[in-house]
Amino acid sequence: MVYCCHCAVPLYCALLLYCVTQYSCVAPGALTMSDEEEIAQLKQKLDNLKAAFSRKEDEVAAATADAKAAEQEVKRLINKDRASPNTSSGNAGGTQGKMVYMAPSRKLDRFKEKPEIATELSVDDWIEDAKAIILSRNLTESEQAAFIIEHLAGKARREILGRGKSVTSSPREIFTVLSRVFGDGDSLPQLQQRFYSYRQTEKDDIIACSLELVNLYDRIIQLDPSFKPGRETQLKNRLAEAVHEESMQMELRRLNADQPDLSFFDMRDQIIRLMGQKGKCQKQKRDATVREATVEGDVYSLVLKQGEQIAAQQKQIESLLSVLQNKSGKSTVKRQVVATDGKRHCWICNSADHLRKNCPQKKSRSDLSTVTIPSQSAPKAQDLNADSLLL
């Protein structure tokens, strides 16, 4: 709207006012009946415009007053927040801006067909991502359908477009067709059978077990939303039956009975903490057992090592005795011999029928306690050195 440069009256109002003024300056006799009627109409229009302009001024004044009141209310709330006792001491002296991080919009990849490798998104995961992005953008139903089709390619896009407007105009129908055609192909009875027969395997922990149950039940809800109200109860009951440890089953049943309002994931977290504490105690017991076994093993290895050392010393003694026998030409030390059968033998004749004191070949007591050295030749220096080195 264009306004006059001299006042706040719109330009067309100023023109009408000018025309009326000019007509008013004309002598009454110079005006015809038609001119007077036209002047009366112009005056009526001018009065209407003045009334409308007055109403607009009132509305502008009311809007200005509301804006000022809102501004005062905002200032009051800000001052109240500053004076709140929960405000930290660092913010009490002045105003500090609050940093807020806003993540950029997530890009949705195009879905083409059923994934061939495990690293690609399955149709169920893609549908969950698409629903999250649609919810964040607050799109209408037709906009949602157009958004979904825009992010389809290949076989998936041809499948949806080929089903006609009844499918392409409904986001729910599009998701249902994609899940049925490019999903695992399980029907509702098959999914129910898999959900109620699922058992935890040895390689899966309780987290993997719980997530698999959630995945199966959510797929059941996609096919039949009437199962959604009993989701928490069904998941809690099935988790108590699916775990393979009997102690964990008993604890889950106890939590279901004592705390029926506990959510599925809260119950799972509690059992994880509880079993973690038990596992810690069991680990401490295992560590203590391992330490005891290690000590016993160390003692056993020490005994074996000492036995080996004793055997090596015995071999050295026997080799030394053999050297002395070779040097003297006869046995230099009389000792009692023990046969391999465990019997005691005579030191002189090596007979098992008697001992040394009853030996018929006994000559004298001195023959058993002395070392005989041949008198015809003295040991050489090099032989003595060799004997000393052996000793």
C-alpha positions in Angstrom: 0.0 0.0 0.0 1.4 3.5 -1.0 1.1 6.3 1.5 1.2 10.0 1.1 4.5 11.7 1.7 2.9 14.4 3.9 0.7 12.3 6.1 0.0 8.7 7.1 -3.2 8.5 5.0 -3.0 6.1 2.0 -2.4 7.7 -1.3 -5.8 6.9 -2.8 -7.5 8.4 0.2 -5.5 11.6 -0.4 -6.5 11.7 -4.0 -10.2 11.3 -3.1 -9.8 14.0 -0.5 -8.3 16.3 -3.1 -11.1 15.6 -5.6 -13.7 16.4 -3.0 -11.9 19.6 -2.0 -11.8 20.7 -5.7 -15.5 20.0 -6.2 -16.3 21.9 -3.0 -14.6 25.0 -4.4 -16.9 25.1 -7.4 -19.9 27.4 -7.3 -23.1 25.6 -6.4 -24.8 26.7 -9.5 -22.1 25.3 -11.8 -22.8 21.7 -10.6 -25.3 19.5 -12.2 -27.3 16.8 -10.5 -25.0 14.0 -11.6 -22.0 16.0 -10.3 -23.6 16.4 -6.9 -24.4 12.6 -6.8 -20.8 11.8 -7.7 -19.6 14.2 -5.0 -21.9 12.6 -2.4 -20.6 9.1 -3.4 -17.0 10.3 -3.1 -17.7 11.8 0.3 -19.3 8.5 1.4 -16.2 6.6 0.2 -14.0 9.0 2.0 -15.9 8.5 5.2 -15.7 4.8 4.8 -12.0 4.9 4.2 -11.5 7.1 7.2 -13.4 4.7 9.4 -11.4 1.7 8.0 -8.2 3.6 8.6 -9.3 4.4 12.1 -10.0 0.7 12.7 -6.6 -0.2 11.4 -4.9 2.3 13.7 -6.8 0.7 16.6 -5.6 -2.8 15.5 -2.0 -1.6 15.2 -2.2 0.0 18.6 -3.6 -3.1 20.1 -0.9 -5.3 18.4 1.8 -2.9 19.6 0.5 -3.1 23.1 0.4 -6.9 22.9 4.0 -7.0 21.6 5.1 -4.7 24.5 3.3 -6.9 27.0 4.9 -10.1 25.6 8.3 -8.4 25.6 7.9 -7.5 29.3 6.8 -11.0 30.1 9.9 -12.5 28.4 12.1 -10.1 30.3 10.4 -11.0 33.6 10.9 -14.7 32.9 14.6 -14.1 32.0 15.1 -12.2 35.2 13.3 -14.9 37.2 15.6 -17.5 35.7 18.7 -15.5 36.5 17.6 -15.2 40.1 16.7 -18.9 40.4 18.8 -20.7 43.1 19.6 -23.5 40.6 21.6 -21.0 38.6 25.3 -21.7 38.9 27.6 -19.1 40.6 29.5 -18.6 37.4 26.3 -17.3 35.7 25.1 -15.1 38.6 27.2 -12.1 37.6 26.1 -11.8 34.0 24.3 -13.2 31.1 25.9 -16.1 29.3 24.6 -17.6 26.1 23.6 -21.2 26.1 25.2 -23.3 23.3 22.8 -25.6 21.5 24.0 -28.2 19.0 21.6 -29.0 16.2 22.6 -31.9 14.0 22.2 -31.5 10.3 19.4 -33.4 8.5 20.4 -37.0 8.0 20.6 -38.2 4.4 18.5 -41.2 3.5 20.1 -43.6 1.1 18.1 -44.9 -1.8 16.7 -48.4 -1.4 16.9 -50.6 -4.5 16.4 -54.2 -3.6 17.0 -56.9 -1.1 20.6 -56.6 0.2 23.0 -59.2 -1.0 25.7 -58.6 1.6 25.4 -58.3 5.4 26.8 -54.8 5.6 24.0 -53.3 3.5 20.8 -52.0 5.1 17.9 -54.4 5.2 14.5 -53.2 4.2 13.3 -53.1 7.8 16.2 -50.8 8.8 15.7 -48.6 5.8 12.0 -48.3 6.7 12.9 -47.3 10.3 15.3 -44.6 9.0 12.7 -43.3 6.6 10.0 -43.1 9.3 12.4 -41.2 11.6 13.2 -38.6 8.9 9.6 -38.2 7.9 8.6 -37.6 11.5 11.3 -35.0 12.0 10.1 -33.0 8.9 6.4 -33.0 9.8 5.2 -33.9 6.3 1.7 -34.4 5.2 0.6 -37.9 4.0 0.9 -37.0 0.3 4.3 -35.4 0.9 5.4 -38.5 2.9 4.5 -40.8 -0.1 6.3 -38.6 -2.5 9.4 -38.5 -0.2 9.4 -42.3 0.0 9.1 -42.8 -3.7 11.8 -40.3 -4.3 14.2 -42.4 -2.2 13.5 -45.6 -4.1 15.4 -46.9 -7.0 15.7 -50.0 -9.2 13.4 -52.9 -8.5 11.9 -51.3 -5.4 10.8 -48.1 -7.3 9.3 -50.1 -10.2 7.5 -52.4 -7.7 5.8 -49.5 -6.0 5.0 -47.4 -9.1 3.6 -50.5 -10.9 1.0 -51.0 -8.2 -0.9 -47.8 -9.0 -2.2 -44.9 -7.1 -3.8 -47.0 -4.3 -0.3 -47.8 -3.1 1.8 -44.8 -4.2 -0.5 -42.3 -2.3 -0.3 -44.2 1.0 3.0 -44.3 3.0 1.7 -47.2 5.0 0.9 -49.2 2.0 4.3 -48.5 0.5 6.1 -49.7 3.6 3.9 -52.8 3.7 4.7 -53.7 0.1 8.4 -53.1 0.6 8.6 -55.2 3.7 6.6 -58.0 2.1 8.5 -58.1 -1.2 12.0 -57.3 -0.2 12.0 -58.5 3.4 12.5 -62.0 4.8 9.2 -63.0 3.4 7.8 -64.2 6.7 4.1 -64.1 7.2 2.4 -63.3 10.5 2.1 -66.9 11.7 5.8 -67.6 10.8 7.0 -64.5 12.7 4.9 -65.6 15.7 6.3 -69.1 15.6 9.9 -67.7 15.4 9.2 -65.3 18.3 7.7 -67.8 20.7 10.3 -70.5 19.8 13.4 -68.3 19.9 16.1 -69.5 22.4 19.4 -67.9 23.3 22.5 -69.6 21.7 25.8 -70.2 23.3 27.5 -67.4 21.2 24.8 -64.8 22.0 24.8 -62.7 25.2 21.7 -61.4 26.8 21.9 -58.1 24.9 21.8 -59.9 21.5 19.0 -62.2 22.7 16.8 -59.2 23.8 17.4 -57.3 20.6 16.4 -60.3 18.5 13.2 -60.6 20.4 12.5 -56.9 20.0 13.1 -57.2 16.2 10.8 -60.1 15.8 8.0 -58.6 17.8 8.2 -55.2 16.0 7.9 -57.0 12.7 4.8 -58.7 14.0 3.4 -55.3 14.9 4.2 -54.0 11.4 2.0 -56.8 9.9 -0.7 -56.5 12.6 -0.8 -53.4 14.8 -3.3 -55.0 17.2 -0.3 -56.7 18.9 1.2 -53.4 19.9 -0.6 -52.9 23.3 0.9 -56.0 24.8 4.4 -55.4 23.6 6.2 -54.9 26.9 4.5 -57.8 28.6 5.2 -60.3 25.8 8.8 -59.2 25.5 9.4 -59.6 29.3 7.8 -63.0 29.4 9.7 -64.3 26.4 13.0 -63.0 27.6 12.5 -65.0 30.8 12.0 -68.1 28.7 14.6 -67.5 26.0 17.7 -67.2 28.1 19.6 -70.5 28.6 20.9 -70.0 32.1 18.5 -71.3 34.7 19.6 -68.8 37.4 18.9 -66.0 35.0 15.5 -67.4 34.1 14.6 -67.5 37.8 15.8 -63.9 38.4 13.8 -62.6 35.4 10.6 -64.3 36.6 11.1 -62.8 40.1 11.6 -59.3 38.6 8.4 -59.8 36.5 6.4 -60.8 39.6 7.9 -58.2 42.0 8.0 -55.2 39.6 5.3 -55.6 36.9 5.6 -51.9 35.9 9.2 -52.3 35.0 9.9 -51.8 31.3 11.5 -54.4 29.2 14.9 -52.7 28.8 15.0 -51.7 32.4 14.5 -55.3 33.5 17.2 -56.4 31.1 19.6 -53.8 32.4 18.9 -54.9 36.0 19.6 -58.5 35.2 22.8 -57.5 33.4 24.1 -55.7 36.5 23.1 -58.6 38.7 24.8 -61.2 36.6 27.8 -58.9 36.2 28.2 -58.9 40.0 27.9 -62.7 40.1 30.3 -63.0 37.3 32.8 -60.8 39.1 32.6 -63.1 42.2 33.0 -66.2 40.1 36.0 -64.6 38.3 37.6 -63.9 41.7 37.1 -67.5 42.7 38.6 -68.7 39.4 41.6 -66.4 39.8 42.2 -67.7 43.3 42.0 -71.3 42.0 44.4 -70.5 39.2 46.8 -68.9 41.6 46.7 -72.0 43.9 47.2 -74.3 40.9 50.1 -72.1 39.8 51.8 -72.4 43.2 51.3 -76.2 43.2 52.7 -76.4 39.6 55.7 -74.3 40.7 56.4 -76.6 43.6 56.1 -79.7 41.4 58.4 -78.2 38.7 60.9 -77.3 41.5 60.8 -80.9 42.8 61.4 -82.2 39.2 64.2 -79.8 38.7 65.9 -80.9 41.9 65.5 -84.5 41.0 67.2 -83.8 37.6 70.0 -82.0 39.5 70.4 -85.0 41.8 70.5 -87.4 38.9 73.1 -85.3 37.1 75.2 -85.2 40.3 74.9 -89.0 40.6 76.2 -89.4 37.1 79.1 -87.1 37.8 80.0 -89.2 40.9 79.8 -92.5 38.9 81.9 -91.0 36.1 84.5 -89.9 38.7 84.6 -93.4 40.3 85.1 -94.9 36.9 88.0 -92.6 36.2 89.6 -93.5 39.5 89.2 -97.2 38.8 90.8 -96.8 35.4 93.7 -95.0 36.9 94.4 -97.5 39.7 93.8 -100.6 37.7 91.4 -102.0 40.3 88.5 -100.9 42.4 89.8 -98.1 44.6 86.7 -97.8 46.8 84.9 -100.7 48.3 81.2 -100.0 48.4 78.1 -102.1 48.8 76.3 -102.8 45.6 72.5 -102.7 45.3 71.2 -104.8 42.4 68.3 -103.8 40.2 66.1 -106.3 42.1 66.3 -104.2 45.3 68.5 -106.7 47.3 71.6 -105.9 49.1 74.9 -107.4 47.8 78.3 -108.0 49.2 80.8 -105.3 48.7 83.6 -107.7 48.1 82.2 -110.5 45.8 78.9 -108.8 44.8 76.9 -111.9 46.0 73.3 -111.5 47.2 73.7 -114.5 49.6 75.6 -112.7 52.2 76.9 -109.3 53.2 80.5 -108.0 53.5 81.0 -109.1 57.1 80.2 -112.7 56.2 82.1 -112.8 52.9 84.4 -115.8 52.6 86.8 -113.8 50.5 87.3 -111.3 53.2 91.0 -110.9 53.9 91.2 -108.2 56.4 89.3 -105.2 57.6 91.8 -102.8 56.2 91.2 -104.0 52.6 87.6 -102.5 52.8 88.7 -99.1 54.2 91.8 -98.2 52.2 92.4 -97.2 48.6 95.0 -99.3 46.8 97.4 -97.5 44.6 99.8 -99.5 42.4 103.4 -99.3 43.9 105.2 -99.8 40.6 104.3 -96.4 39.2 103.2 -93.0 40.7 100.5 -91.0 39.1 101.6 -88.5 36.6 101.1 -84.8 37.1 98.7 -84.6 34.3 96.6 -87.4 35.7 96.4 -85.6 39.1 95.4 -82.4 37.3 92.6 -84.3 35.5 91.4 -85.9 38.8 91.4 -82.6 40.5 89.4 -81.0 37.7 86.8 -83.8 37.9 86.5 -83.3 41.7 
